[in-house]
Amino acid sequence: MKLTVTTCLDENILKKLIDTAQAAVAATGRTTALGRNYGACVYTVHGRFFKGINLFSPTHSLTLHAEQVALVNGAVHGDPLIQAMAIASDDRTILPIPCGICRQALFENARFSKVDIQLICVQGADAKLFRLTELYPEPWPDREPQTR
């Protein structure tokens, strides 16, 4: 499957993505005392923003990642296809790059939007921009879905 590379996002959109993801981190800190706090914000192909926070579970297997929650938030509000996502964390020692599960979820989203999603990983005052295909060049499974 070939994904379309979108043009770089406007500075105002980038700023809102980053600010919303960082605000979600602060909100997460008020809702959980377990682990590190992460926040995410998606920007949809229709120009809407939706945020997500991580929800830790003591069992770990039930933990929801901020990226997953942001994707679900967009879907619940009828705008599931995204073109960009910002991810932030209160851990200043690592760049918050999506894990393998979240990369697969992003790829599943990109299958339907056909957009090579831009990922903005925020570490303190710095941010690094990636394309989904840079972080996940060979997704599993590599075939077109037969549903939807």
Secondary structure by P-SEA (a helix, b strand, c coil): cbbbbcccccaaaaaaaaaaaaaaaaaaaacccccbbbbbbbbcccbbbbbbbbbbbccccccccaaaaaaaaaaaaccccccbbbbbcccccccccccaaaaaaaaaaaaaacccbbbbbbcccbbbbbcccccccccccccccccc
